[in-house]
Amino acid sequence: MTTTMQPTLGPSKLPQVGTTIFTVMSQLAAEHGALNLSQGFPDFDGPEKLRERVAHYLNHGFNQYAPMTGVPALRAAIAGKVAALYGRKTDADAEVTVTSGGTEALFCAIQAVVRSGDEVIVFDPAYDSYEPAVELAGGRCIRLRLPAPDYRPDWNAVADALGPKTRLIILNSPHNPTGSVLTAEDLDALELLLAGRDILLLADEVYEHIIFDGAAHQSLLRRPALAERAFVVSSFGKTYHVTGWKIGYCVAPAALSVEFRKVHQYVTFASITPVQLALADFLAEHPEHHLELPAFYQRKRDRFCALLEGSRFRLRPAAGTYFQLLDYAAISDETDVALARRLTVEHGIASIPVSVFYRDPPGEPVLRFCFAKDDATLLRAAEVLCAI
Ligand SMILES: Cc1ncc(COP(=O)(O)O)c(C=O)c1O
C-alpha cells in the first residue's frame, strides 16, 4: 500500500486578511435586495464613444498581448495629461507604465521597493490593499491616524514616526474613505520633512479628478522634489466610470519605473489591449471628460446631501472622491459594523463601516456611502435614510 503525503499549508502569509468588506457588504446587499451604496462603483455606464472604441478594437483584430509597459499611444496620452494638468514633463517610454487597475500598480510599487524589515508609513483610515502588500514584501506598516473630522495628516506625528527603517510613505488624495484632500500646505510640509532623507513615496491618486468646490488636485507630480522619489498611481476605472475594466497606470522616475516594471511584468505582463487603444483615442478626442468630472460628481454630492437634510444623520465634509461619511451618533449606539449590517438587512440599504479601514478603530459612529449613483438611486437611498 502506498501512503500519500498530505501537504501542510503551514501558517498563513496573511493571517489578518479575510474577505474584503467590499465583497462582504456587496454580497449582503445582493442577498437582501438592498440598495448598494457600499462598494465604490457607479451604477451608470462609461461614455458611449469610449465603449464604441473598445468594441471597434475588439472587432478589428486588436486582441493579442499589448507591450509590457502599455500601448505607446496611451502612455503618450498619459504623459500629455500629466504635463497639461500638473506641469511635469515625463518620458512616456521610461516613466509611464499602464497597469491592470490602480490596485496592480499599488502592489507592484510596494513589491518593487519594500524589503524585509522596512517600515512603511500608512495613514488610518487606510484603503485596505496597502498593508497586505507591505506584509508580503516583508515590511511593516506604521499606521498613523488622520484626526477626524477633517482627516488631514499631522505632519509632526509623521516626523516623529520617521526612522532609519522608514522606506516608504503611502499617501492617498482624494482620500477613500473620508473624502479629505491634501492641500498645497500639506505638500510643503512633506517636502520639508523629506529634504535630505532617503525615503520614497507612493501616491494613490485614483480619485484625482473627483475633487470639489474649485480645489485643485495636489498631485505629487506638481512638485519636482516629491515627484523625483514618487510612484504616482491613477485609475481609468474611476475617471471613466468603468471600474470593471481594471485599468490604471503608474508614473515614476525612470530608475523607479525600471524596478516597478520588473514586478509588473511577472504580475500581469501586460494589460488588456483593446481597452488601452480605446482609452488612447478617447483621451485624445475628449480631454473635456476628465475636466468636467469635478462638476459632475459635485452635483451628485450636493444632491445627496440636500436630500439628507431632513435625516438624523450628520454629514461629514467631503472635499473629494465619490464617498460621503454619515455620522449616526443621533440614531444608534451600535458599532458601525453592526449598524451597517442591520441597515442592509432591515432597511435595504448597504454602506461600509469606516472602522474596517483602521488597525485600531477609534470607535467613531460613521458609515461610508458611495454617491456615484444615478439620481433615482440617490433619491431612493435618501428616502430610506431619512426614515431611519
Ligand atoms: C483609494 C483607492 N485606491 C485604489 C483603488 C483601486 O483602483 P482600481 O479599481 O483601478 O484597481 C481604489 C478603488 O476603489 C481606491 O478606492
The ligand as a Gaussian input file, in Angstrom:
#p B3LYP/6-31G(d) Opt

LIG

0 1
 C       -8.128000      54.537000      -2.663000
 C       -8.216000      53.532000      -3.755000
 N       -7.090000      53.117000      -4.331000
 C       -7.106000      52.206000      -5.315000
 C       -8.286000      51.677000      -5.788000
 C       -8.252000      50.637000      -6.857000
 O       -8.427000      51.119000      -8.136000
 P       -8.670000      50.092000      -9.346000
 O      -10.106000      49.716000      -9.327000
 O       -8.270000      50.868000     -10.559000
 O       -7.779000      48.918000      -9.108000
 C       -9.488000      52.086000      -5.210000
 C      -10.763000      51.507000      -5.666000
 O      -11.779000      51.579000      -5.012000
 C       -9.461000      53.046000      -4.182000
 O      -10.584000      53.465000      -3.592000

